[in-house]
């Protein structure tokens, strides 16, 4: 029997879900809780669940915090996020915090069974909801990377030369002397790059230069 825990602050929903899961011959509910704090307080190291069905929006300790705590302290416990939120940010955040799957509360019992079976045997459950949101997130990241590349290509030759010197131990006065420019002009380069690259310190300029292969370390 695979041991299951349910953490959800809606008692009627939780009890109904427990009845459904207990009707599956391979699964058994061993723990119910209304929030993450109550769940952790009642978690027994000698009788750990294999899978936790975890709501996201709960009082005292929400699903994000609970999933992250479990991933740190009991990584063998697999989290199946259970929520009404069909939201890309919620899905990605739960996955980043260690969840192995994500289904909506209005899913059919057959999908719940499929999710439990997949997590129990494969360690992960990927449905259309998760795949579409992950792909959308990756596309957004690609667009952000493209924008970053565009910013890089828009730097002038002198700005790139200035950035390379910023990554040295030279002071701004020494950089001005080496580029045969006035300190005021160098300050102008610096302030323009702060705005263009959305950074506010010399360290930010250095990190940008390293990440974009303007200098190597």
Secondary structure, DSSP 8 states (H G I E B T S, - for coil): -EEEEEE-S-HHHHHHHHHHHHTSTTEEEEEEESSHHHHHHH--TTS--SEEEEESS-SSS-HHHHHHHHHHH-TTSEEEEEES---HHHHHHHHHTT-SEEEETT--HHHHHHHHHHHHHHS----HHHHHHHHHHHHHHHHHHHHHHHHHHTS-HHHHHHHHHHTTT--HHHHHHHTT--HHHHHHHHHHHHHHHT--SHHHHHHHHHHTTSS--
